[in-house]
Amino acid sequence: MRKRITLLLAITTLFSVFKMTAQTPFQQEIWIGGSLGVNFSSINFVPKVWQGMNMGYTGGLALRWITEKHLGLQAELNYSQQGWKEDFTDNPNYEEYAGSHYERTINYLELPFLTHIYFGKKSFRFYVNLGPKISYAISESTSSLLEGEAANYKNEQHDMPIENKFEWGLCGGPGLELRTGVGSFMLEGRYYYALSDIYGNKKKDEFSKSSGQTLSVRLTYLLPLRK
């Protein structure tokens, strides 16, 4: 199912590229710049692991190519902090130790390749970015404070470094863009759902599913290379 979704999205993206390059009357635009933002992430574990959202940071470079009215492509190269957080607040096994916590932060280099769809006037626009993303984990770190039963209870994931450093999935979300004489300013919300697992998912493994999901809010600034 995951492969079918990815294949369908890849075909749609390629169709958009061919469609855009076949039309020439539109005055194409190329923009380049950077972004900064905040991530709120978790991991879908099966069996379930009680979690909150782990906050991290994201930022990087962006290249946008507008090739026809209301449609373009956007590629990015980002640094992104993701992972999960166990604060034990809602876990019935640790009711007496709600102050205990465990956090795992995974640092990724990521490459989203997005279809950019926009609406509105020249100076103010509403847009949606949607497409696949591939990532590679360059490092990871933990932070924990475990007391009482929280320290003794079996938590296999606490001692397991991630096994699959390469990650891939789908991302997208809406945004607002303000174009000015000094560049373009954007505020965007984005959701990412991983179609891969950070741990092995065979019968002998601890988890049959360990895929990430991330909500992010980012500010982006772009300057025109061709307008």
C-alpha positions in Angstrom: 0.0 0.0 0.0 2.8 2.4 0.9 4.6 1.7 -2.4 1.3 2.3 -4.4 0.8 5.7 -2.7 4.4 6.7 -3.3 4.2 5.6 -7.0 0.9 7.5 -7.5 2.4 10.6 -6.0 5.6 10.3 -8.2 3.5 9.9 -11.3 1.4 13.0 -10.4 4.6 15.0 -9.8 6.1 13.9 -13.1 2.9 14.7 -14.9 3.0 18.2 -13.4 6.6 18.7 -14.6 5.8 17.6 -18.2 2.7 19.7 -18.2 4.6 22.8 -17.0 7.5 22.5 -19.4 5.2 22.0 -22.3 3.7 25.5 -21.8 5.9 28.5 -22.6 3.8 31.7 -22.8 3.8 32.1 -19.0 6.6 34.2 -17.6 8.4 31.7 -15.4 9.8 32.6 -12.0 12.7 31.2 -9.9 13.1 32.0 -6.2 15.8 31.0 -3.7 16.0 31.5 0.0 15.8 29.8 3.4 13.5 28.8 6.2 13.4 28.4 10.0 10.7 26.6 12.0 9.7 24.4 14.9 8.8 20.7 14.8 6.4 18.7 17.0 7.0 15.0 16.4 6.2 11.5 17.7 6.6 7.9 16.6 3.7 5.5 15.8 4.9 2.5 17.8 3.1 -0.9 17.7 2.9 -2.1 20.4 1.9 1.3 21.8 4.3 3.5 23.6 2.7 6.3 25.7 4.0 9.6 24.3 3.7 13.4 24.1 5.1 15.5 21.3 8.9 16.1 21.1 9.7 19.7 20.1 12.7 20.3 17.8 13.9 22.8 15.2 14.1 22.8 11.5 15.7 25.1 8.9 17.4 25.0 5.5 17.4 26.2 1.9 14.5 26.4 -0.6 14.4 26.7 -4.3 11.0 27.4 -6.0 10.3 27.3 -9.7 7.0 28.8 -10.9 6.4 27.6 -14.5 2.7 28.4 -15.1 -0.2 30.2 -13.4 -1.1 28.7 -10.1 1.5 25.9 -10.3 5.2 25.3 -9.6 7.8 23.1 -7.9 9.7 23.5 -4.7 12.8 21.6 -3.6 14.4 22.0 -0.2 17.5 20.9 1.8 16.8 21.0 5.5 18.2 20.1 8.9 15.3 18.7 11.0 15.1 17.5 14.6 12.5 14.8 15.1 11.8 11.9 17.6 9.5 11.2 20.5 8.9 12.1 24.1 7.6 10.0 27.0 6.4 12.1 29.9 4.4 9.3 31.6 1.6 11.8 32.4 -1.1 9.6 30.8 0.5 6.3 31.3 -1.3 4.3 34.0 1.8 2.2 34.8 3.5 5.4 36.1 0.8 7.3 37.9 3.0 7.9 40.9 5.9 9.1 38.8 4.4 11.7 36.5 7.6 13.8 36.8 9.6 11.2 35.0 10.4 11.7 31.3 12.3 10.3 28.4 13.2 12.1 25.1 14.8 10.8 22.0 15.9 13.5 19.4 16.9 12.3 15.9 18.7 14.8 13.7 18.0 14.5 10.0 19.1 15.9 6.7 16.0 15.9 4.5 15.1 16.6 0.9 11.4 17.4 0.2 10.4 17.6 -3.5 7.0 19.4 -3.5 4.3 20.4 -5.9 3.5 24.1 -5.2 -0.1 25.2 -5.9 -1.0 28.8 -5.3 -4.0 31.2 -5.5 -4.5 34.9 -5.0 -3.2 38.2 -6.2 0.3 39.1 -7.1 1.2 40.5 -3.7 -0.7 38.2 -1.4 -1.3 34.5 -2.0 -2.6 31.3 -0.4 -0.7 28.1 -1.3 -0.4 24.4 -0.7 2.8 22.4 -0.9 2.6 18.6 -1.3 5.0 15.9 -2.2 7.5 13.2 -1.1 10.4 13.6 1.3 13.5 11.6 1.9 15.7 11.9 5.0 18.9 10.6 6.5 19.6 10.4 10.2 23.0 12.0 11.0 22.9 11.7 14.8 20.6 11.1 17.8 20.6 12.0 21.5 18.5 11.2 24.6 17.4 13.0 27.7 15.8 11.2 30.6 14.7 11.4 34.2 13.3 8.1 35.4 12.3 7.5 39.0 10.8 4.5 40.9 8.9 2.1 38.7 9.5 4.3 35.7 13.2 3.3 36.0 12.5 -0.4 36.5 9.7 -0.9 34.0 10.7 -2.6 30.7 11.1 0.1 28.0 13.0 -1.6 25.1 13.0 1.5 23.0 15.1 3.4 25.5 18.2 1.3 24.9 17.7 0.8 21.1 19.6 3.1 18.7 17.6 3.6 15.5 18.3 0.8 13.0 17.1 2.5 9.7 18.8 5.8 9.2 17.2 6.3 5.8 13.6 7.5 6.0 10.9 8.4 3.4 7.3 9.6 3.4 4.8 12.2 2.4 4.5 15.8 3.5 2.4 18.8 2.8 0.4 21.7 4.1 -1.0 25.2 3.6 0.7 28.6 3.7 0.3 32.3 3.3 2.7 34.4 1.1 3.3 38.1 1.1 5.4 39.5 -1.8 7.2 42.7 -1.3 9.9 44.8 -3.0 12.5 43.2 -0.8 11.5 39.6 -1.3 8.7 37.1 -0.5 7.7 36.2 3.1 5.8 33.0 3.9 4.2 31.4 6.9 3.5 27.7 6.4 2.1 24.7 8.4 3.2 21.2 7.3 2.4 17.6 8.2 4.8 14.7 7.5 3.9 11.1 7.7 6.7 8.5 7.4 6.1 5.4 5.2 9.2 3.7 6.7 10.1 2.5 10.2 13.1 3.6 12.3 13.3 0.0 13.7 13.1 -3.4 12.1 9.5 -4.7 11.7 9.9 -8.4 11.3 8.2 -10.9 13.7 11.4 -11.3 15.7 11.7 -7.5 16.3 10.4 -5.5 19.3 8.0 -3.4 17.2 5.9 -4.2 14.1 5.6 -0.5 13.4 7.8 2.5 14.3 7.0 5.3 11.8 7.3 9.0 12.5 4.9 11.8 12.1 5.7 15.5 12.4 3.8 18.8 12.6 5.9 21.9 11.8 5.4 25.6 11.5 8.0 27.6 9.5 8.8 31.0 8.2 10.4 31.2 4.8 12.1 34.1 3.0 12.7 34.0 -0.8 14.5 36.3 -3.2 13.9 36.2 -7.0 16.5 34.9 -9.4 14.2 35.4 -12.3 10.9 37.2 -12.2 
